[in-house]
Amino acid sequence: MYIKLPFINRIVVASLICVVSTAVVSALSEFTAVSLNTENNSGEVGSIVSYIDGKYMLSSREYDEGMFGVIVDAPATYLIDRNLISPHLVASFGEIKTKVSGNKGPIVPGDYVTSSDIPGVGVRAEQAGYVLGVATSEFTPNSPDEIGEVFVLVDVKVNFLARGVSKNIIDTVQKAFASPFMTPIAALRYLLASLIFLVSLAIGFNSFGKVSGTSMEALGRNPLAGGSIKRMLFFNYLLTFVIMFVGLVIAYLIISV
């Protein structure tokens, strides 16, 4: 059910929608900043600031959970604390020009940007964790050490990023421990892989212990059958190794596929 408006009313409604849409877009591009002092008064326009242990300082670690915002120079509105000496203006939301590094590769619109181990400088996010926001412009560095600027729609939050498939089990485990957060599916995969591997180890060692004890006892009772007993013992050792190896392979496939 709907109400058909007169032609003039439809024009008015369409105009209002256009005005509201324009206001929303403008609100995203503009931002409000607050004044604050960073540790040692460090930082410049575009630097990422974190709040750690009661102090504002330049972000200096990847996926910093204390990220607060970005230093700006000409906010639409700002709040000044006149008790501060030479404060920086920092905005926590809006489309803000941010310093970034090419350390994690080029940045294109839509990429998530996070903090890095370079004080105040961001990089492209590659895994789950705290992110500064989403890039709205492009940065193509000539070298990994190059530092430039991109516009970022700043909105600090935890983001879950899907990692690509790794063909190296060591690399896979390192990425798992390096990531501050995992998706529920990724966590379930690691849990299931660990469980299968531990079960295969338990079965293997249990079988190994039983066979070893029985074989030694049989060898003591019947030394003349030592050759066949040793062959059977070797076969069971081999079977134990195969069980544990298969468990390891299954665990690896669960993690990486």
N, C-alpha and C positions, 0 to 999 in steps of 0.2 A: 504494500500500500504506500502511495506517495502523493504529495500535494503538488500540483502543477502551478508554478508561480507565474505571474504576469511577466511580460518581456522585460519591463523596466526593473522589476525586482530581481530577475535573474542576472541582469547586468550588475546590479549593486552587490549581489552575493558573490559573483565572480570576481569583482573588484576587491572585495574584502578578503577572499581566499588568496588572491595575488599579493595583497599587502601583508597578510600573515606569513605567507611563504617567504617573501622577501625579508621580513623581520627575523624569521628563524635562521635563514642563511646568513644574514648580517650578524646575528647573535653568535653564530659559530665562528665567524671570522674575527669578531671582536672579543676582547677578554678584559677581565678585571684583575689587577695586580695588587699585591700587598708589599709593603716595605719591610725588609729584614736585613740583618747583618750576617754574612757568612763568616766562617772561621778564617781568621787572618785577612778578612775582607777580600777573599779570592773570588775569581770568576769575572766573566764579561758577558755581554749580550749574547744570548744563545746557549749559555752554559746550563747544564742540568744540575739542579740542586736537590740534595737529600736532607732529611731530618733524622739525625742519628744521635742517640744518647743525649737528648735535650739541646743539641746544637745543629745549626744549619751549615752545611758544607757541600762542596762539589761532590757529586756522585763519582765514586772511584772503584766500583766493583760491578760485575755483570749481574743483571736482573736484581738490582738493589731494591729490597722491599721498602726502603725508606724514601724512595723518590717522592719529591714534593712538587716540583714544577720547573720552569725554565725562566732564566733572567731575561727581561724585556726592557726596551727603552722607551716605547711610546704606546702605552696601553690606552684603551678608550677611557677607562676609569681606574683609579687607584686609591688605596688607603695608605696614608703616610703616618708613621709614628715619629713625631717630632723629637722624641728623646733619643733616637738613633743617630749616630754620626756616619755620614756617607753610606747610607743603606743602598741595597739593590732592590729593584722592583721585580718581584717574582710572580708569575701567573701559573695557576694549576689547571686551567681549562681554556680551550680555544685553539685556533689555528695559529701556531707560533713558529717563527723561524728558529731552528735548533741546530747546534753544532753536531756534526756526525763524522765518523771515520770510515774509511774503506776497508777496515780490518776484516769485516765479515762479508765483504763483497758489495756490489752496487745496490742502491736502494731505489725502488720504483714505487709509484703511488699504490697504496694498498698494503705495503709491507709494514709489519710492526717494528717499532723502534724501541730499544731499551738502552739502559746505561752500559758503560764499559769500564775496563780497568784504566782508561785514560781519563783523568779528572775532568768532569764537566762535559764529556763528549759521549755521544750516543753511537750505537751501531745497529745494524739490522738484526732483529731477534731471530734465532734459529731453533729455539726449543721453548717448552712451556716455562712460565715464570712471570715475574712482574714486568710489565711493559709501560713505556711512557705514553705511547699512543700510536696512531696510524699515520704513515707518511702520505702527504698529499702532493708532493712534488718529487722530482727525480734527482739522484746524485750518482754520477758515474765516475769513480776515481780512476786516476791513471796508475796508482800504486796503492797497496794496502795501507801505507802510512799516511796517505793524503787525507786532510781534514777539510771538510766543506760545510755547507748548510743545506738543510731541506726544511720545508714547512711540514710541521707535524700537528695533527689534530690531537692535542694533549688531553689525555684522560687516563690517569694512572690507575692500573688495575691488574689483576692476575689474568693471564690469557693462556689457554691450552692450545699449543701448536702441535700438529701432527709431524713427527719426524719421518724422514725418508728411511727406506729399508737399508739396513747396514749388512754388509756381507762379511764383516769381521766381528767375531764374538767379543773380542777385547774392546773394540770401539763401541759396540753396543752397550756393554756393561759400563764403560766410562761415561757415555752419554746419560745413562740412567742415573748414575750417582751425581753427575754434574747438574742435572735438571732439578730446580727447586720444587717443581710440581710435576705430577704425572696425571694423564687422563685416567679415568676409571678402567678403561679397556687395557691400557698399557700396564697399569698396576696388576690387573687380573692376569695378564700374560706372564709377568715376572713371577707372580705368586704360583701360578700353575706350573711354570717351567722349573722353579725351585723345588716344588713338591715332587714332581716326576723324577728329577735328578736325585733327590734324597731317598725316594722310595727305591730307585734302581741301585743306589749304593747299599741300602739296608738289605735288599734281597741278595746282592752279590756277596757282601761280607758274611751274611748269615749262612748262605750256601757254602762259602769258602770254609767257614769254621766247622760246619757239620761234616763236610767231606774230608777235611784234613784229619779231624779226630777219628773218624771211622776208618780211614785208610791206614793211619798209623797203628791203630788197634789190630786191624786185620793183618798188617805186615808183621806185627809182633807174634801173632798166633800162628801164622803160616809163612815163614820166610821163603819157602820154595816157590810161592806164588808172587814173589816180589816184582817180577817183570810186568805181569798183568795188572797188579795193583798200582804200580807206578804209572802205567799207561792210562789207567782209569783216573788216577789223581791228576795227571796232566790234562786230560780231556775236561775234567771238572774245573780246573783252573782257567782253561781257555773259555769255557762256557760262562764262568763268572765274569771274566774280562769283557766278553761280548755283551752280557746283560748291562754292565755299567756303561759301556761305550754306546749302546743303543739308547739308554736313558739320557746320556749327554747329548746325543744327536737330536733326539726328540725335543729336549729342552731348548736347544739352539734354534730349531725350526719354529717352535712356538714363539720365541722372542723376535726372530728376524723376518718371518714371513707374514 
